[in-house]
């Protein structure tokens, strides 16, 4: 993508009502002592009433890229509101333009860093969170979207019965998350290690058709390069704890060296999609 094309998309982004681009000053408060804390964005706690104009459940897609899942979920579920979050404005342009052109009123996008998510949403405001094809952040746990530091942030905005839905091409990320879920006694739902297998082996329940019927831009690239697609659902509160008795989420003691080797061997022949 040329620099001029990016600039054009950034300009067009300013005109999309469905695309919210908060300034850092809207998300961070500076205290009298010079310290900083998360602020309260203007839609925090009132996305339904003040943005969507309804009382429907709110579902997020974290790291939504071009918004394929956000858009298709919104098309199929008009009784719910969907918000895709990403930091890349040129990618969000595609989702925002499609939502605008098609008049998809229950789809929106936010351009921001995930670290600010608690400034954007109030406790209990979110019903589900999708994580689709996130960077596994090998060797960088604190940057991994299913690491304790992020799951605790998600838990602070999620309803008590809320659901995390992870779809990934990364064996490393999938097994890290699965071990974390098991270690912390988090309620596990559907688990499938190969959603496109001729006869997928599904643990606990059945695979939602949308998991295989919708493919993101990056997913198609990974499938073309022979990678397996994994899927996992889980909750964020241990069955023995109430939302008012939240215990700290712990990192798993897993064989990171082994899964890093598996990951790198599996990607050795994958053509890079950097910059797409």
C-alpha positions in Angstrom: 0.0 0.0 0.0 1.4 3.4 -1.0 1.8 6.2 1.4 -0.7 8.3 -0.5 -3.3 5.5 -0.3 -2.9 5.3 3.4 -3.3 9.1 3.8 -6.5 8.9 1.7 -7.9 6.2 3.9 -7.0 8.1 7.1 -8.8 11.2 5.7 -11.9 9.1 4.9 -11.8 7.5 8.3 -12.6 10.9 9.8 -16.0 10.8 8.1 -17.2 7.4 9.1 -19.7 7.6 12.0 -19.1 3.9 12.8 -15.4 4.5 13.4 -14.4 6.0 16.7 -10.8 7.3 17.1 -10.2 8.5 20.7 -7.3 10.8 21.4 -5.0 9.6 24.2 -6.2 12.6 26.2 -9.7 11.1 26.2 -8.5 7.8 27.6 -5.9 9.0 30.2 -6.3 11.3 33.2 -3.4 13.2 34.6 -3.5 13.6 38.4 -2.5 16.6 40.5 0.6 14.7 41.5 1.7 14.3 37.9 0.7 10.6 37.7 -1.6 9.1 35.1 -4.6 6.8 35.3 -7.2 5.5 32.9 -10.0 7.9 32.2 -13.6 7.5 31.2 -14.3 7.8 27.5 -17.6 9.5 26.6 -19.3 6.2 25.6 -18.0 4.2 28.6 -21.0 2.5 30.2 -23.4 3.8 27.6 -22.4 2.4 24.2 -25.9 0.9 23.8 -27.8 4.0 24.7 -25.6 6.8 23.2 -24.0 5.1 20.3 -26.2 2.2 19.0 -29.5 3.5 20.4 -30.7 0.2 21.7 -30.3 -2.2 24.7 -28.7 -5.1 22.8 -25.6 -7.1 24.1 -22.2 -5.8 23.1 -19.6 -8.1 21.5 -16.0 -7.1 20.8 -13.5 -8.4 18.3 -10.0 -7.6 19.6 -7.4 -7.0 16.9 -10.1 -7.1 14.2 -7.9 -6.1 11.3 -10.1 -5.4 8.3 -13.2 -6.4 10.3 -14.4 -9.5 8.5 -15.7 -11.1 11.7 -17.1 -8.0 13.1 -19.1 -7.3 10.0 -20.4 -10.9 9.4 -21.3 -11.3 13.0 -23.3 -8.1 12.8 -25.0 -9.2 9.6 -26.1 -12.5 11.1 -27.1 -11.2 14.5 -29.0 -7.9 14.2 -30.2 -8.3 17.8 -26.6 -7.7 19.0 -24.0 -4.9 18.7 -20.5 -5.6 17.5 -17.4 -3.5 17.9 -14.0 -4.3 16.3 -10.9 -2.9 17.9 -7.5 -2.4 16.2 -4.7 0.2 16.1 -4.2 0.0 12.3 -6.2 2.8 10.7 -5.7 1.6 7.1 -7.1 -1.8 8.0 -10.0 -0.4 9.9 -10.9 1.7 6.9 -12.0 -1.4 5.1 -14.4 -2.5 7.8 -15.7 1.0 8.4 -16.3 1.6 4.7 -18.2 -1.7 4.3 -20.3 -1.0 7.3 -21.1 2.4 6.0 -21.8 1.3 2.4 -24.1 -1.6 3.5 -25.8 0.4 6.3 -24.8 -2.1 9.0 -26.0 -0.1 11.9 -25.0 -2.7 14.6 -21.3 -2.7 13.7 -18.7 -0.2 14.9 -14.9 0.1 15.1 -12.5 1.7 17.5 -9.0 2.7 16.6 -7.0 2.4 19.8 -4.5 0.3 21.8 -6.0 -2.7 23.7 -4.2 -1.5 26.9 -6.9 1.3 27.1 -9.9 -1.0 27.0 -11.0 -0.3 30.6 -11.2 3.4 29.7 -13.6 2.5 26.9 -16.0 0.0 28.6 -17.6 -0.2 32.0 -17.7 -3.3 34.2 -20.3 -5.8 32.9 -20.8 -3.9 29.6 -19.4 -6.6 27.3 -21.0 -10.0 26.7 -18.4 -11.7 24.4 -14.9 -11.1 23.2 -13.5 -12.6 20.0 -9.7 -12.8 19.4 -9.1 -13.8 15.8 -5.6 -14.6 14.5 -3.6 -12.5 17.1 0.2 -12.4 17.0 1.3 -15.2 19.4 4.0 -12.9 20.8 6.5 -15.8 21.2 8.7 -15.1 24.3 6.7 -11.9 25.1 3.9 -13.0 27.4 2.9 -9.6 28.6 2.1 -8.6 25.0 0.0 -11.8 24.3 -3.7 -11.1 24.2 -4.6 -14.2 26.2 -1.9 -13.5 28.9 -3.1 -12.8 32.5 -2.5 -9.1 32.2 -5.0 -8.8 29.3 -7.5 -11.4 30.5 -7.8 -9.5 33.8 -8.6 -6.3 31.8 -11.2 -8.2 29.8 -12.7 -9.6 33.0 -13.1 -6.1 34.3 -15.5 -5.2 31.5 -17.1 -8.6 30.9 -20.5 -9.8 32.2 -20.1 -12.7 34.8 -21.3 -15.2 32.2 -19.3 -13.6 29.4 -17.5 -15.7 26.8 -14.0 -15.5 25.3 -13.7 -17.0 21.8 -10.2 -17.6 20.4 -9.6 -18.5 16.8 -5.9 -18.9 15.8 -3.5 -20.5 13.4 -0.9 -20.6 16.1 -0.3 -23.9 18.0 1.9 -21.9 20.4 -0.9 -19.4 21.3 -3.6 -22.1 21.4 -1.8 -24.5 23.8 -0.6 -21.6 26.0 -4.2 -20.4 26.3 -5.5 -23.9 26.9 -3.0 -24.6 29.7 -3.8 -21.2 31.2 -7.5 -22.0 31.2 -6.9 -25.4 32.8 -4.4 -24.1 35.5 -6.8 -21.4 36.6 -10.0 -23.5 36.6 -11.7 -21.3 34.1 -14.8 -22.8 32.6 -13.9 -24.3 29.2 -16.5 -24.5 26.4 -15.9 -25.7 22.8 -12.4 -26.8 22.0 -11.3 -27.9 18.5 -7.7 -28.4 17.4 -8.5 -28.4 13.7 -11.8 -26.8 12.7 -11.4 -27.7 9.0 -10.6 -31.4 9.5 -12.7 -33.8 7.5 -14.3 -34.9 10.8 -13.4 -32.2 13.4 -12.9 -33.5 16.9 -14.9 -31.1 19.1 -14.7 -31.2 22.9 -17.6 -29.9 25.0 -20.6 -28.9 22.8 -20.7 -28.2 19.1 -18.8 -25.9 16.8 -20.7 -22.8 15.9 -21.0 -22.7 12.1 -19.7 -19.2 11.9 -16.3 -20.5 13.1 -15.8 -22.1 9.7 -18.2 -20.1 7.5 -16.3 -16.9 8.0 -12.7 -16.6 7.1 -10.6 -13.4 7.6 -8.1 -12.1 5.1 -5.3 -13.5 7.2 -7.0 -16.8 7.8 -7.3 -17.5 4.1 -3.6 -16.7 3.8 -2.7 -19.2 6.6 -4.9 -22.0 5.2 -3.4 -21.5 1.7 0.0 -22.0 3.4 -1.0 -25.3 5.1 -1.5 -24.1 8.7 -4.1 -25.7 10.9 -6.8 -23.5 12.5 -7.7 -23.9 16.2 -10.7 -22.7 18.2 -11.3 -22.4 21.9 -14.1 -20.9 24.1 -13.7 -20.1 27.8 -15.1 -18.0 30.6 -13.1 -15.7 32.8 -14.3 -16.6 36.3 -13.4 -19.9 38.0 -16.5 -21.9 38.7 -15.9 -21.7 42.5 -15.6 -17.9 42.5 -18.1 -15.1 42.2 -17.4 -11.9 40.3 -17.0 -10.2 43.7 -14.3 -12.7 44.7 -12.0 -12.6 41.7 -8.7 -14.3 42.1 -5.6 -13.2 40.1 -5.1 -15.2 36.9 -1.9 -17.1 36.8 0.5 -17.8 34.0 0.7 -21.5 33.0 3.8 -23.6 33.7 3.9 -25.0 30.1 6.5 -26.4 27.8 7.2 -23.1 26.0 10.4 -24.2 24.4 8.7 -27.2 22.8 5.8 -25.2 21.5 8.1 -22.5 20.2 10.0 -25.1 18.2 6.7 -26.5 16.9 5.5 -23.1 15.9 8.7 -22.1 14.0 8.9 -25.5 12.2 5.3 -25.1 11.1 5.9 -21.6 9.8 9.2 -22.3 8.1 7.6 -22.3 4.6 4.8 -19.8 5.2 5.0 -16.8 2.9 5.0 -13.6 4.9 1.9 -11.4 4.9 3.7 -8.5 6.5 2.2 -5.2 5.5 -1.1 -6.6 4.2 
